[in-house]
Each structure stands twice: as C-alpha cells, then as structure tokens.
Amino acid sequence: MLSEYMRNFIEMSLKEDVGSGDVTSESSVPMDLVEKGYILAKEEGVVAGIEVAREVFHQVNKDLEFIAHKSDGDMVGFGDVVIEVSGSARSILMGERLALNFMQRMSGIASRTFEITQMLKGTPTRVLDTRKTTPGLRAFEKLAVKLGGGVNHRMGLYDMILIKDNHVDYAGGMTQALAQVSEYLGARNDDAPPLKVVVESRSFQEIDSVLEARDESGIEIERILLDNFSHAEVKEAVSRYSSKITLEASGGITPENVRGYGDAGVAYVSMGYMTHSVKSLDFSLKSSPHVS
C-alpha cells in the first residue's frame, strides 16, 4: 500500500517529466491507437517497485489495464515478463520512463539488500538501512530495503531519538545528554507517538556510561550503536553487554567486511551502502514479451 506522500511524489514526478505534453508521442503515434507494453527484466535480481509502477500508469490513464506477472520482492531473471500494460499507446509511452526509473532504482536497492542478507546467513545479525538516501525518495528506497529482506531504521529525525557523537559533545557528555532526553520524554504529551531511544557509543567506556545513566534515570533504551568498532571489538562488546542491551554495529560496514560483524554475533548492522552506493537493476519496456 503506497502512502499519500508516495502518490503525491509520483504525481509531481509526472508533472516534471510530461510538462505540457509528450510531444514525441503526440506527433508520431495515432491518438486512438491501442497497444500492449511489456516491462522485461534484463538481469537477475529482486524486483521492487511494481506497485509504484502501477500507480504511475494509473495516474497517467486510469483506463490502462495493468497486469503484474511478478510481485514485489520476487526474484527475476533475464527475459522475465514482470508487467504487462494494455491500452492507449500514448499513455503507455508517457508512463514508461518514470515507471522504469522507480523500478530500476528500487530493484537495485532490493537486490543489494538481499545480497547482504545472504552474506549474513547463519548469523544472528540483521541489516538496517540509514538516512543516506536520495532526497525525496526515502520512502521508496526504504520500502525497497524491506522488500530485499532488510529492516528499516528510523524514517527521519522525527520518529526516533538517536543520540550520536555530536549530540553527546554538544550536551557536555553522555550523562548530560541522557538526562535531557529523560526530561524531554517526561514532558512529552501522552497522546504523542512513542519514541524509541538509540544511543551511539565510541568506546567501551561510553557503553558503560550509557548503561549507568539508563539505570539511574530509568530511561528505556532500545539499543546501543557501536560506532566504528572493529570485528574484535564488536565480539568483545557482544560478550560483555548483549545480555543487558541490544547492540548494533555501524560505520564503515561494506559487503567485504559485513560477514565479520555477523560472526561477532551483533544483533544488527546498519549500512548506508544499500542506498547510497547502489547500481540500478536493468528493466526495459518493449512492445513484445520477448527480449530482442
């Protein structure tokens, strides 16, 4: 189910692309021509964005018939027919590029996320995304992470308290930062949505400070984020603290080193890689269901 924000963003994106009209299709394709278009996978991966493409074509022309031959989160291979669209040829052409742009970007993210989950297979570790997303596209990109088997971190600055190094430094220390968080939560309206608290730690000493402050203030902390800890340090942290708090490793985690964090036994790793360094998956729209 797409959110109102996502539908509105699709509408805005169509206005950006179409402007005053698709002059190429209007000048070369008969107005009453009815045709079929097929979105084909050009490489193997996890498909994401099918429902987004449905919304694109629906906004272009609600009379277009949209048939999904795959579902979001399915594996696809070269030549697979993913979507079939029937109706006005001009409308199909008008929605083609935007639908493909969303699908290619989202499928690339879903595919890379799936690869990371496979690298972590056999460990207790799950992979989280970050806020390192394309401005305006965060909801789409985080949906793609979920479709690839990952877990969404906070959506933005508004739905989780994540105390990082700068917050601690500006507040004057970990104890002071957590004391102010406790005061903030205590004054918060009872009808306000609940906020989870995650605290970033740069050392074992800071972890101890977080746990001491938690116990003194009674503040509920969801997990501690281990910032730029090595594999050995994460393993030591898991041994010392996993019975007391959930742990997340973050900072400099790549496909090349992620397995080491899984083997260290941490509950979560967070990776900007899945959204900021991804290659799009290749799809194309053709008039035939066969790859030419």
N, C-alpha and C positions, 0 to 999 in steps of 0.2 A: 504494500500500500504506500503510495507516494504521498509525502506531506504537502500541505498547501504551499510551503516555501518552494519545494521542488517543482510543483506545477507552475508556479509563478515564474520561476527561473527559466523553465523551458519556454514559456510564453515570451519572456524578454529575449531569450536567445534566438527565437524565431524572428522576432522583430529586427534584431541585429542583422540576421542573415538575409531575410527576404526584403526588408525595407519597403519600397513602394511596389515591389513585384518581381517575380522571377522572369526577367526579360528574355532570357535564353529559351526557356520552355514556352513562354507565350508566343515567341516569334517562330519557333520551329516545330512545335507539337500541336496538333489539332485540339481545340478546346474540348470536344466531346469524345476524344479517344479514351477507351477503357483498356487497361493492360494489367499485367501482373509483374511484381518485382520480388526478387528473392535475395535475402541477405545471407551470404555464404561465409563460412569460416575459411580463412586462408592459412591458418596454422593451428596447432594443438594448444589447448589451454582451458581455463574455466571461463565460461561465458557469464557476463554480468551486464545489466542494462537493458534487458529485454522489455521489462515493464516501462522503463523510461522511453524506449523507442516506441512502444505502444502509445504512450501519452503524446509523443511528438507527432506521430501520424494522425492521432485523433484530433489534436489541436489544428493541424493543417486542414483536415477534412474529416468530419465525424462519420461520413458515409464510406470511408475506406474500410475494407474488410482486412483485419489483421489476424493472422494465424501464426501462433508460436509453435514451432516444431521442437523446440528445446525450452527448458525452464532455467531461470536464473540459478546459477550455482552448478549447472551440469558441465561435464567435460565435453569438449567438442574437438573434432579433428579436421584436417584439411578436406575441404569439399562438402562438409556437412551443411545442409539447409537449416538455418536457425529460425528464420522468419519468412513468411510469405505475405505479401501485401497486394490486394486487388482493388481496382477502382480507377479513378481518374489518373491518367498518366502524368498530367501536370502536377497533381497533388503528390504523387509518389516521388517525383523528381524534386519537388520543393522540400519534402521532409527528409530526403535521403542523407544529405551530408550531416545534418545535425544529429539524426539518429545514429549514424555511424560514429560520429565524434564521441558521443556519450558511450556507446558500446565499446569502442576500441580502448578508450581510457579506463573505463570501469573494469573491462575484462583483463586488461593488463595488470591492474592492481589485484584483482581476484586471483589471477594466475600466480603472481609473485607471492601473494599471501599463502596460497595453497602449497607452493614450493617450500616456504618456511615451515609450515605445519608438518610437512613430510620430513624435513630435516630434524624436527624436534620429536618425531615419532619415537615412542618408547621411553620418553622422559615425562616428568610431571608438568612440564613448562608449556604455557600457552602464550601466544603472541598478541600484543596490544599495538594499536596504531598510536599516532601522536597528532598534534595540531599542525604538523608540517604538511599542509595540504594546499591545493590551489585555491586562492581567494574566490569565494562564491560557489565553489564546487565541493565544499567539505561534506555536505550531506550525501552527495553522490559517491564520493570517494570512500567515506566510512561505510556506506552500505556495501560497496564492493569488497572491502576488507571482511565484513561479516560473511558475505557470500563465498569468500575464499577460505573460510574456516577460522578467521581471526576474531579477536574480541575488541570492541570499541572502548577506547579510553574516554575521557571527558569530551563532549562535543565542543565546548568553548570555555570561556572564562567564567561563565555563569552557573555551571551545573556541577562543579566540584571545587573544593578548596585543595589546591596543590601548592604546598609551601616548598619553594625552591631556594637555591643558594642566595639569590639576590634578596628575596623576602627576609631570610634569616639575617643577612648582613645589614639590611636597612632597619630591621626591627631592633638590632642590637644583640642578637643571639637567639639560639633555639628556644630557650626558656621563655624569653620575652615574646617571641613570635607566637608560640603556642598559647601563652596566656591571653594574648589579644584575640586569637581565634576563639578561645573558650568564651571570652567576654562577648564577642560578636555573635556566636551561636546562641548564647543565653538570652541576648536581646532580640533575637530574630522572631518574627511573627510566627505564631503556632500554625497558621494556615500556609506558611511558605513551604515550598517543596524541600524535602530533606536534602542535606548536603553531606556527601562523603568527604573525609579528610585523608589526604595522602601527603606524606612528608618525605622530601628528598634529603638523603644523608650522604656526606662526602667521606665519612670515616666511621670506624667502629665507635669512636668517642661520641660522635653525633648521634649514632643509633642509641647509645646508652642514654644520652640526654633526652632524646625523643621519648623513650620508654619511661624514664623518670618523670618527665613533665606530664606524660599521659596519666601515670598512676597518681600524681599529685593533684592534677586538675579534674580528673575523671572524664576528660575528653575522649571520645571514641575515634580511634584512628583506624582507617580501613587497611592501609598497608604502608610500608616504608619502601621508598625507592632508593636503590643502591646506585649512586651516580658514578659512572666510570670506574667501577670495581673490576679488577681482573678476575679471570676464572677462579683462581685460587682464593681470592678474597671473597668472592660470592659463595664458594663452597664453605669457607670458614663462617661466613655470616649465616648461612643456612643451618650449619651445625649449632651455632650459638643461639640464634633467635627465632627459627621457624616455628618453635612451639609457642612462642609468645606473640608473634605478629606475622602477617603475610608479607612476603618480600617480592619486590620487582626489580629487575636489573635494567639499567638504561644507560645510554651514552656510548657511541662508537660501536654499536652492535650491527654486524653485517652478516650476509649469508655465509661468509667464510669463517666467522667465529661463533655463530649463534649456537651451534651444537654444544660447544663447551659450556655455555651457560645452562643449557638443558641438562647436561651431565652433572653440573654442580648442584642441581636439584631445586633451583629457584622456581617459584610459582608462576611468575610472569617475566617476559622480556618485552620492552617497548621499543619499536623500531620505526624511525622516520623513513627508512629505505623503501617501505612498501608503497608510499605515496609520493615521495619527492624524487625518487630515482628510478621510476618505473618506465618500462618500454610498453607502448600500446600493443594490444593484440590486433592482428590484421583481419578485417572483415571487408566485404565489398557487396554492393547491391547490383545484381545483374537481372537481365530480362529472361534468363533461363536458369533452371535449378542446377545447372552443371557448370563447374569451373572451366573457364576457357583459357 
